[in-house]
Amino acid sequence: MIWLITSGHNAEDAKEPAQHHPAWQAAPEPAIDAFSHAQLRLWDSIARADDPDEWAYVVLAAATAWATQRQ
């Protein structure tokens, strides 16, 4: 999801191709919610590291958008 968002999809549109994947279809909604929030925490910690690359902020914004959409 975050890679679809970083490539230009919004969080809602990124859900369309993902929901056709068997793993997505099999995953319980609470598990997807938990994963989106784990991604947010991961990318937040990467963006807060000493001297992070600029793309880390782009991925953090995508993870934030996805976690917000999952709420």
C-alpha positions in Angstrom: 0.0 0.0 0.0 2.6 2.6 1.0 4.5 1.9 -2.3 1.3 2.5 -4.3 0.7 5.7 -2.4 4.3 6.9 -2.9 3.9 6.3 -6.6 0.9 8.6 -6.9 -2.2 6.8 -5.8 -4.2 8.2 -2.9 -4.9 5.9 0.0 -8.4 5.0 -1.1 -7.3 4.3 -4.8 -4.4 2.2 -3.7 -6.8 -0.1 -2.0 -8.3 -1.2 -5.4 -5.3 -3.2 -6.7 -4.4 -4.5 -3.3 -7.8 -6.0 -2.5 -7.5 -8.3 -5.5 -4.5 -10.1 -4.0 -5.3 -13.4 -2.2 -3.3 -12.4 0.9 -5.3 -9.2 1.2 -8.6 -11.1 0.8 -7.6 -13.6 3.5 -6.4 -11.1 6.0 -8.8 -10.1 8.8 -9.5 -6.3 8.8 -7.9 -5.8 12.3 -4.7 -7.4 11.0 -4.6 -5.0 8.1 -5.2 -2.1 10.5 -2.4 -3.3 12.8 -0.1 -3.7 9.8 -0.8 -0.1 8.6 -0.1 1.3 12.0 3.1 -0.8 12.3 4.3 0.6 9.0 3.6 4.1 10.3 5.7 3.5 13.4 8.5 2.0 11.3 8.7 4.8 8.9 8.3 7.4 11.6 11.4 5.9 13.4 13.3 5.8 10.1 12.5 9.5 9.3 13.6 10.5 12.8 17.0 8.7 12.5 20.2 10.8 12.2 20.4 12.3 8.8 17.7 10.2 7.0 17.4 10.2 3.2 14.8 12.6 1.8 12.7 9.7 0.4 12.1 8.5 4.0 9.8 11.5 4.5 7.9 10.6 1.3 7.4 7.1 2.6 6.4 8.4 6.0 3.8 10.6 4.4 2.4 7.6 2.5 2.4 5.4 5.7 0.6 8.2 7.5 -2.0 8.5 4.7 -2.6 4.7 4.8 -2.9 4.5 8.6 -5.3 7.5 8.6 -7.4 5.9 5.9 -7.5 2.6 8.0 -9.0 4.4 11.0 
